[in-house]
Amino acid sequence: MPGHLTPADWIVIVGYLVGITALGIWLGRDQRSTRDYFLGSRNIPWWGIGASIVATETSALTIIGVPAIAYGSNILFIQMIVGYVIARVVLAAVMVPHYLKGEIYSPYQLLEQHLGRAPRQLAGAFFLMLETMSAGVRVYVACIPVRLMLGDRVCGLGGVVDPILGAILLFVGLSLIYTCIGGVKAVVWTDAVQLLLFVAGGIYTLAYIPTLIEGGWGAVLAEAGAAGKLTWLNTNFTFSAPFNIWMGVIGGTVMVMATHGAEQLIVQRVLTAGSIPAGRKALVFSAVLIFPLFLVFLLAGVLLWVFYQHHPFQIPLPESRAGIAANDFIFPIFMITEVPPVLRGLLIVAILAAAMSSISSALSALASVSTMDFLKQALTGRDEGFFLRFSRYSTVFWAGALVFVAWLTREVSFVLNAAFSLRGLTSGALLGALLIALFRRQLGARAVMAGMIASVVVMNLIYWPPKLPALRAGWLEVFGGEIFWPWFTLIGTCITLGVAVGTHRYFSRRED
């Protein structure tokens, strides 16, 4: 709300938006080829790549939603991060040599190398479709609390457009400017800066809230512990909520092997490394960063719960609405009502940084796949200048697509956990296909494509019926409960592998 922000806050916010855009343009200057545009000339240091990986997967939804999880329940989500760490180590050891042997632009090139062009293009199409949907949802959900912080008049561009649409255009437009001009190099380095900003915001929150509570950290931890807010371990195995250790060790590991090993959004960063050791260091460095990062924001949620046990809300807590629960407003409300000027601006900048980081990464990945996995395959004989121009046009096109999806999402009433859940609809198909290409290529293109399509169909049948009132009761009766998103990738991968093996055996018998 504008009345809560001082001129000093606005100087910080506007300074950040102008500064990060200018930095991205400057860092990404001198783009002469698609190699520069999509691989950053393969001269980015491993620590910059590792920071970009973490920033890419940490959207504004994470910065807002993770504290909300702990505020509403406890810190059981930290069990998922165990799998996030394990997967990175496995990928560094097993997959990085395949990515950096020669020069490839996406993991889907490996499918063509071992299975043919059709599997590559099917995988690329799945990625384009679902990344557009999930990135658009992330943009929309981030815009709701940002509208609360900045106000309707600012987000609505002075009353010219709907406030939510104005916030969407602000995020996507500024991210587009430096992504379109500077390519992946601009994205990686602005990601690194943005990571520092939202990590600093989380650490400041942990340091600041105990000063507002009598007894400080000791009193906070005692009250939180007595209320069960510090519960972090659940050993009960279930396919439904709440989080348990098996979801983290098994489901989380497989999920991140897909998102960081078979999806262009993250793999593109690894492909910018100049060598196999550099790629491995980048992934391991991201593993070192990810656990404390999520712990910081989970503890921030715990501290917010303790704070609001002793202090009234200065503004009413908004009701749940499409895509976001009431608790997701907790952190933004605290920022605009309880934090001093300037520091309040810095915390708001932390959310803006997370949002812009995830948007710019999505734009670069979408443009890369559409250009290198589709157009360059179809149009041979064109020079690098043509493909570089198309890459920029493609970036603009995908920015428009994200705006469109984000705007449509306001009409949807069931996008909770959507950023994770939607990605899980295709991640198993992509991971299963990549595993077959690298380790069971004898199954052939026909079998792997059958497995991928079957996986996506079944995962949609698992995901959507519980969200639809007309089908919910029957679905739950058949399956015994709603399957939680940490298991989606594992289920999808098993379906891909099983159907591929079955298809290969079927056609092998017929041909005999």
C-alpha positions in Angstrom: 0.0 0.0 0.0 1.5 3.3 -1.0 0.8 5.0 2.3 3.2 2.6 4.0 6.2 3.4 1.8 8.3 6.4 2.3 10.3 8.3 -0.3 13.4 6.5 0.9 11.7 3.1 0.2 10.8 4.2 -3.3 14.4 5.4 -3.9 15.6 1.9 -3.0 12.9 0.1 -5.1 13.3 2.3 -8.2 17.1 2.3 -7.8 17.1 -1.5 -7.8 14.8 -1.8 -10.9 16.8 0.7 -12.9 20.2 -0.7 -11.7 19.5 -4.4 -12.3 18.2 -3.7 -15.8 21.2 -1.5 -16.7 23.6 -4.1 -15.2 22.0 -6.9 -17.3 22.3 -4.8 -20.5 25.9 -3.9 -19.8 27.0 -7.4 -18.8 25.4 -9.0 -21.9 26.8 -6.6 -24.5 28.6 -7.8 -27.6 26.4 -10.8 -28.4 27.5 -12.0 -31.9 26.2 -15.5 -32.1 23.7 -18.0 -30.7 26.7 -19.5 -28.8 27.2 -16.1 -27.0 23.4 -15.7 -26.5 22.5 -19.1 -25.2 25.8 -20.4 -23.7 27.5 -17.2 -22.6 30.5 -18.0 -24.7 31.1 -20.8 -22.1 33.4 -18.6 -20.0 31.2 -17.9 -17.0 33.0 -19.0 -13.7 31.5 -22.0 -11.8 30.5 -20.0 -8.7 28.5 -17.6 -10.8 26.7 -20.5 -12.5 26.0 -22.1 -9.1 24.5 -18.9 -7.7 22.4 -18.6 -10.9 21.1 -22.1 -10.5 19.9 -21.4 -6.9 18.4 -18.0 -8.0 16.6 -19.6 -10.9 14.8 -22.2 -8.8 14.0 -19.7 -6.1 11.1 -17.6 -7.4 9.2 -14.9 -5.5 6.6 -17.7 -4.8 9.3 -19.4 -2.8 10.3 -16.3 -0.8 6.6 -15.7 0.0 5.3 -19.2 0.2 8.1 -21.0 2.2 7.7 -18.7 5.2 3.9 -19.2 4.8 4.3 -22.9 5.1 6.2 -22.6 8.4 3.8 -20.0 9.7 0.8 -22.2 9.0 2.3 -25.5 10.2 6.0 -26.2 10.9 9.4 -26.7 9.1 8.8 -30.2 7.8 9.4 -28.9 4.3 13.2 -29.0 5.1 13.0 -32.7 4.5 12.5 -32.0 0.8 15.8 -30.1 0.7 17.7 -33.3 1.6 16.7 -34.7 -1.8 17.6 -31.4 -3.5 21.1 -31.8 -2.2 21.4 -35.6 -3.0 20.2 -35.0 -6.6 22.8 -32.4 -7.3 25.6 -34.6 -6.2 24.4 -37.5 -8.4 24.0 -35.2 -11.4 27.4 -33.7 -10.9 29.0 -37.2 -11.0 26.8 -38.8 -13.7 25.3 -36.3 -16.0 27.7 -33.4 -16.3 30.2 -35.3 -18.5 27.4 -36.0 -21.0 26.4 -32.3 -21.1 29.9 -31.0 -21.6 31.2 -33.6 -24.0 31.3 -31.4 -27.1 28.9 -28.5 -27.3 25.2 -28.8 -26.9 22.5 -26.2 -26.3 19.9 -28.3 -24.5 19.6 -31.8 -22.9 17.2 -32.7 -25.7 20.1 -32.8 -28.2 21.3 -36.0 -26.4 18.0 -37.6 -27.3 18.7 -36.9 -31.0 22.2 -38.1 -30.8 21.1 -41.5 -29.4 17.5 -41.9 -30.5 16.8 -39.5 -33.4 15.2 -36.1 -34.0 11.6 -37.0 -33.2 12.2 -37.7 -29.5 14.2 -34.5 -29.2 11.4 -32.4 -30.6 8.7 -34.2 -28.5 10.8 -33.5 -25.4 11.3 -29.9 -26.5 7.6 -29.4 -27.1 6.7 -30.8 -23.6 9.2 -28.4 -22.1 7.9 -25.3 -24.0 4.3 -26.1 -23.1 4.7 -26.8 -19.4 7.4 -24.2 -18.7 5.2 -21.5 -20.2 2.4 -22.6 -18.0 4.4 -23.0 -14.8 6.4 -19.8 -15.3 3.2 -17.8 -16.1 1.6 -19.1 -12.9 4.7 -18.1 -10.9 4.5 -14.6 -12.3 0.8 -14.3 -11.4 1.1 -15.6 -7.9 4.1 -13.3 -7.2 2.1 -10.3 -8.4 -0.7 -10.6 -5.8 1.4 -9.8 -2.7 3.5 -7.3 -4.7 0.3 -5.5 -5.5 -0.3 -5.4 -1.7 3.1 -3.9 -1.1 3.3 -1.4 -3.9 -0.4 -0.5 -4.1 -3.1 -0.5 -6.8 -2.2 2.9 -8.3 1.5 2.0 -8.8 0.9 -1.5 -10.1 -2.0 -0.2 -12.3 0.4 2.3 -13.9 -1.6 5.3 -12.4 -5.0 3.8 -13.1 -4.4 3.1 -16.8 -4.6 -0.7 -16.5 -5.7 -3.4 -14.0 -3.3 -3.5 -11.1 -2.5 -7.2 -11.4 -1.9 -6.8 -15.2 0.3 -3.8 -14.4 2.4 -5.8 -12.0 2.7 -8.6 -14.6 3.8 -6.1 -17.3 6.3 -4.6 -14.9 8.0 -7.8 -13.9 8.1 -9.4 -17.4 8.9 -6.1 -19.2 12.0 -5.3 -17.1 13.2 -8.9 -17.2 12.7 -9.0 -21.0 14.8 -5.9 -21.6 18.1 -7.3 -20.3 17.4 -10.9 -21.3 16.6 -9.9 -24.9 19.7 -7.8 -25.2 22.2 -9.7 -23.1 21.2 -13.3 -23.4 22.1 -16.0 -20.8 25.3 -14.1 -19.7 23.1 -11.2 -18.5 20.7 -13.6 -16.9 23.4 -15.5 -15.0 25.1 -12.4 -13.6 21.9 -10.6 -12.6 20.8 -13.9 -11.0 23.9 -13.8 -8.9 23.2 -10.3 -7.7 19.6 -11.0 -7.1 20.5 -14.1 -5.0 22.6 -11.9 -2.7 19.6 -9.5 -2.3 17.0 -12.1 -1.3 19.5 -14.0 0.9 20.3 -10.7 2.7 16.5 -10.1 3.1 16.0 -13.5 4.7 19.0 -13.1 7.1 17.9 -9.6 8.1 14.4 -11.0 8.9 16.0 -13.6 11.2 18.0 -10.9 13.0 15.3 -8.3 13.2 12.2 -10.1 14.5 13.8 -11.4 17.7 14.5 -7.7 18.6 10.8 -7.0 18.6 10.0 -9.8 21.1 10.8 -9.7 24.8 13.4 -12.3 25.6 14.9 -12.3 22.1 15.9 -15.5 20.3 15.6 -17.7 23.5 12.0 -16.7 24.0 11.2 -17.1 20.3 12.6 -20.6 20.1 11.0 -21.7 23.4 7.5 -20.5 22.3 7.9 -22.0 18.8 9.1 -25.3 20.1 6.3 -25.6 22.6 3.8 -25.0 19.7 5.4 -27.7 17.5 6.7 -25.1 15.0 10.2 -26.5 15.0 9.1 -30.1 14.1 11.3 -31.0 11.1 11.1 -34.8 10.9 8.2 -37.1 9.9 9.1 -40.7 9.2 5.6 -41.9 8.3 5.5 -43.0 4.6 2.5 -41.5 2.7 1.8 -40.5 -0.9 -0.3 -37.5 0.4 0.5 -34.5 2.6 2.1 -33.7 5.0 5.8 -33.8 4.0 7.8 -36.8 5.2 11.4 -37.8 5.0 10.6 -40.3 2.2 9.2 -37.6 0.0 12.6 -35.8 0.5 15.0 -38.6 0.1 13.2 -40.5 -2.7 10.7 -38.1 -4.3 12.7 -34.9 -3.9 15.9 -36.6 -5.3 14.1 -37.8 -8.4 12.3 -34.5 -8.8 15.5 -32.5 -8.8 17.3 -35.0 -11.0 14.6 -34.0 -13.6 14.4 -30.3 -13.0 18.2 -29.9 -12.8 19.1 -32.7 -15.2 16.5 -33.0 -17.9 14.8 -29.5 -18.1 16.4 -26.7 -20.0 15.6 -24.1 -17.3 18.4 -25.3 -15.1 20.5 -27.4 -17.5 21.2 -24.3 -19.6 23.2 -22.8 -16.7 25.4 -26.0 -16.5 25.9 -25.8 -20.3 27.6 -22.4 -19.9 30.5 -24.0 -17.9 33.8 -24.2 -19.8 34.7 -27.7 -18.6 33.4 -30.8 -16.8 35.1 -29.9 -13.5 33.6 -26.4 -13.7 30.1 -27.8 -14.3 30.5 -30.2 -11.4 31.6 -27.4 -9.1 28.7 -25.3 -10.1 26.2 -28.0 -9.2 27.9 -28.9 -5.9 28.1 -25.2 -5.0 24.4 -24.9 -5.6 23.9 -27.9 -3.3 25.9 -26.1 -0.5 23.7 -23.0 -0.9 20.2 -24.5 -1.2 19.8 -26.1 2.2 20.7 -23.0 4.4 18.7 -20.8 2.0 15.4 -22.7 2.5 16.2 -23.1 6.3 16.5 -19.3 6.5 13.0 -18.7 5.0 11.4 -21.5 7.0 12.7 -20.0 10.2 11.5 -16.6 9.1 8.0 -18.1 8.9 8.4 -19.5 12.4 9.5 -16.1 13.7 6.6 -14.4 12.0 4.2 -16.8 13.8 5.7 -16.0 17.2 5.7 -12.3 16.4 2.0 -12.3 15.5 1.1 -14.1 18.7 2.0 -11.0 20.5 1.2 -8.2 18.0 -2.0 -7.5 16.1 -2.0 -7.2 12.3 -1.7 -3.6 11.3 -3.8 -4.2 8.2 -6.4 -7.0 7.8 -5.1 -10.3 6.5 -6.5 -10.8 3.0 -8.7 -13.8 2.2 -7.4 -16.7 0.2 -7.8 -16.2 -3.5 -7.0 -17.8 -6.8 -3.5 -19.2 -6.6 -2.5 -17.9 -3.1 -3.5 -18.7 0.4 -4.2 -16.2 3.1 -0.9 -17.1 4.9 1.1 -16.2 1.8 0.4 -12.5 2.6 2.1 -12.8 6.1 5.6 -11.9 5.0 4.5 -9.0 2.7 2.3 -7.6 5.4 5.1 -7.7 7.9 7.4 -5.9 5.5 5.1 -3.0 4.9 3.8 -2.5 8.4 6.6 -3.5 10.8 10.0 -2.8 9.1 11.6 0.6 9.2 12.0 2.7 6.1 14.8 1.9 3.7 15.1 -1.6 5.2 11.5 -2.1 4.2 12.4 -1.1 0.7 15.3 -3.6 0.7 13.0 -6.4 1.8 10.5 -5.6 -1.0 13.5 -5.6 -3.4 14.3 -9.1 -2.3 10.9 -10.3 -3.5 11.3 -8.3 -6.8 14.7 -9.8 -7.3 13.4 -13.4 -6.9 10.5 -12.7 -9.3 12.7 -11.1 -12.0 15.4 -13.9 -11.7 12.9 -16.7 -12.3 11.3 -14.8 -15.2 14.5 -14.0 -17.0 15.7 -17.6 -16.7 12.4 -18.9 -18.1 12.6 -16.5 -21.1 16.2 -17.5 -21.9 15.4 -21.3 -21.6 12.2 -21.0 -23.8 14.0 -19.0 -26.5 16.9 -21.4 -26.5 14.7 -24.5 -27.0 12.5 -22.9 -29.7 15.5 -21.6 -31.6 18.1 -24.4 -31.3 15.8 -27.5 -31.0 13.3 -26.5 -33.6 14.1 -23.6 -35.9 17.8 -24.4 -36.5 16.9 -28.0 -37.2 14.4 -26.9 -39.8 16.3 -24.1 -41.5 19.7 -25.2 -42.5 22.1 -23.0 -44.4 21.2 -19.8 -42.6 23.9 -17.7 -41.1 24.5 -16.9 -37.4 23.1 -13.4 -37.7 19.7 -14.8 -38.8 19.5 -17.2 -35.8 20.7 -14.5 -33.3 18.0 -12.2 -34.6 15.4 -14.9 -34.3 16.6 -15.7 -30.8 15.8 -12.2 -29.7 12.4 -12.2 -31.5 11.7 -15.5 -29.8 12.5 -14.0 -26.4 10.0 -11.3 -27.0 7.4 -13.8 -28.1 7.8 -15.9 -24.9 7.6 -12.8 -22.8 4.2 -12.2 -24.4 3.2 -15.8 -23.7 4.1 -15.5 -20.0 2.0 -12.3 -19.7 -0.9 -14.0 -21.4 -0.7 -17.1 -19.1 -0.2 -15.1 -16.0 -3.3 -12.9 -16.9 -5.4 -16.0 -17.6 -4.4 -17.6 -14.3 -6.4 -15.0 -12.4 -9.5 -16.9 -13.4 -8.2 -20.2 -12.0 -9.2 -21.3 -8.5 -6.9 -24.3 -8.1 -3.3 -23.3 -8.7 -2.0 -23.9 -5.2 1.4 -25.6 -5.4 1.1 -25.0 -9.1 4.7 -24.1 -9.8 5.8 -27.5 -8.5 2.8 -29.6 -9.6 2.6 -28.4 -13.2 6.3 -29.1 -13.7 5.7 -32.6 -12.4 3.3 -33.3 -15.2 6.2 -33.6 -17.7 9.4 -33.9 -15.6 9.0 -37.7 -15.3 8.7 -38.0 -19.1 11.8 -35.9 -19.7 13.9 -37.6 -17.1 12.8 -41.1 -18.3 13.6 -40.2 -21.9 17.0 -38.9 -21.0 17.8 -42.0 -18.9 16.8 -44.2 -21.9 18.9 -42.2 -24.3 22.0 -42.5 -22.2 21.6 -46.0 -20.7 19.0 -48.0 -22.7 19.1 -46.6 -26.1 18.4 -50.0 -27.7 14.8 -49.5 -26.8 14.5 -47.1 -29.7 12.7 -43.8 -30.6 9.3 -45.4 -30.9 9.4 -46.9 -27.4 10.7 -43.8 -25.7 8.0 -41.6 -27.4 5.3 -44.0 -26.3 6.6 -43.9 -22.8 6.8 -40.1 -22.7 3.2 -39.6 -24.0 1.8 -42.2 -21.6 3.6 -40.5 -18.7 2.1 -37.1 -19.5 -1.4 -38.5 -20.0 -1.3 -40.4 -16.7 0.2 -37.5 -14.8 -2.6 -35.2 -16.0 -5.1 -37.8 -14.9 -3.5 -37.9 -11.4 -3.2 -34.1 -11.1 -6.4 -32.6 -12.4 -9.3 -34.8 -11.1 -8.7 -33.9 -7.4 -8.9 -30.2 -8.4 -12.3 -30.5 -10.1 -15.3 -30.8 -7.7 -17.2 -33.0 -10.1 -14.5 -35.7 -10.2 -12.8 -35.2 -6.8 -14.9 -37.7 -4.7 -14.6 -40.5 -7.2 -10.9 -40.0 -7.7 -10.2 -40.1 -4.0 -12.3 -43.2 -3.6 -10.3 -45.0 -6.3 -6.8 -43.8 -5.3 -7.3 -43.5 -1.5 -6.2 -39.9 -1.2 -4.7 -37.1 -3.2 -1.1 -37.7 -4.4 1.2 -35.0 -3.2 3.5 -33.2 -5.8 6.8 -34.5 -4.4 5.9 -37.9 -5.9 4.9 -36.7 -9.4 8.3 -37.0 -11.1 9.0 -40.5 -9.7 5.7 -41.7 -10.8 6.1 -40.1 -14.3 9.6 -41.5 -14.7 8.5 -45.1 -13.8 5.6 -44.8 -16.3 7.9 -43.6 -19.0 10.4 -46.4 -18.4 7.8 -49.1 -18.0 5.8 -48.2 -21.1 9.0 -47.8 -23.2 10.2 -51.3 -22.2 6.7 -52.8 -22.8 6.4 -51.1 -26.2 9.9 -52.3 -27.3 9.1 -55.9 -26.3 5.7 -55.8 -28.1 7.1 -54.6 -31.4 10.2 -56.9 -31.1 7.8 -59.9 -30.9 5.7 -58.7 -33.8 8.8 -58.1 -36.0 10.1 -61.6 -35.1 
